[in-house]
Amino acid sequence: MPQDKDELLQVLITKYAQMYMKLAYAIGVPYDDVEDIVMEAFWSFYRADYGGKLESEKAIKVMLARIVENKCIDYFRKEKRSIKPNEDEDVSELEYVADLSTYDPLQSVISRESCGQIFEVLDGLRESWKDVTVMYFIQGFTTEEICERLEITNDMCRSRISRARKYLRENLKSRMDRGHL
């Protein structure tokens, strides 16, 4: 990795922008806004000077992924605040207020807690399985893309996915049976 901040930023954008655009799109950011979100993430990474603080390329990739995820969350917060009925649509004020009132705080807490439980189970995965699992199930990469990025064989990739799937199925099922999920 280059030591110069500007050079590092260029290398990272060239090498990983496409991957983080897929991540943002998978999270639910509309296609038209994905590039803006990712470039904002790279700019935040650059301004915070993480390149000088993080040693390995893997640590840099993880940090960038977190920044992209946070930028996506910021995007959704802004969108939620700016949602207004379109003047072209025939929406009564009562219908608009009814749509806003469908937010259920209890359901939100339960959903957040369930996600936390799922992430705990994911954290229990072996490191070699975790990378493949996150890339395949969460980020939506194909096995070929995963093999290329992790420099592993296709058989190894499919084997890790299969083992991780079995592990997740067993652990999530046992948590559900105990009423913890």
FENWOHU-V206646 format. One record per pair of residues at least 24 apart in sequence whose C-alpha atoms are under 10 Angstrom apart, sorted by the first residue. I is the first residue (numbers start at 1). J is the second residue. If there is no record, write none. Layout:
# FENWOHU-V206646
I_J, I_J
This chain:
# FENWOHU-V206646
1_51, 1_55, 1_56, 1_57, 2_51, 3_51, 3_52, 4_51, 4_52, 5_46, 5_47, 5_49, 5_50, 5_51, 5_52, 6_46, 6_51, 8_46, 8_51, 8_52, 9_42, 9_43, 9_45, 9_46, 9_51, 10_42, 12_42, 12_51, 12_57, 12_60, 12_61, 12_64, 13_38, 13_39, 13_42, 16_42, 16_61, 16_64, 16_65, 17_41, 17_42, 17_64, 19_65, 19_139, 19_141, 19_145, 20_61, 20_64, 20_65, 20_67, 20_68, 20_69, 20_139, 21_68, 22_139, 22_140, 22_141, 23_65, 23_68, 23_69, 23_72, 23_135, 23_138, 23_139, 23_140, 23_141, 24_65, 24_68, 24_69, 24_71, 24_72, 24_73, 24_139, 25_72, 25_139, 25_140, 26_138, 26_139, 26_140, 26_141, 27_68, 27_69, 27_72, 27_73, 27_138, 27_139, 28_72, 28_73, 28_76, 29_72, 29_73, 29_75, 29_76, 33_72, 33_75, 34_68, 34_72, 36_71, 37_67, 37_68, 37_69, 37_70, 37_71, 37_72, 37_74, 37_75, 38_64, 38_65, 38_67, 38_68, 38_69, 38_71, 38_72, 39_68, 39_71, 40_67, 40_68, 40_71, 41_65, 41_66, 41_67, 41_68, 41_69, 41_70, 41_71, 41_72, 42_67, 42_68, 43_67, 44_68, 44_71, 110_181, 111_181, 113_180, 113_181, 114_180, 114_181, 115_181, 116_181, 117_172, 117_175, 117_180, 117_181, 118_168, 118_171, 118_172, 118_175, 118_181, 121_167, 121_168, 121_169, 121_171, 121_172, 121_175, 122_164, 122_167, 122_168, 122_171, 122_172, 124_167, 124_168, 124_171, 125_163, 125_164, 125_167, 125_168, 126_160, 126_164, 128_157, 128_160, 128_164, 129_157, 129_159, 129_160, 129_161, 129_162, 129_163, 129_164, 129_165, 129_167, 130_160, 130_161, 130_164, 131_160, 131_161, 132_156, 132_157, 132_158, 132_160, 132_161, 132_164, 133_157, 133_160, 133_161, 133_162, 133_163, 133_164, 133_165, 133_168, 134_161, 135_161, 136_161, 137_161, 137_165
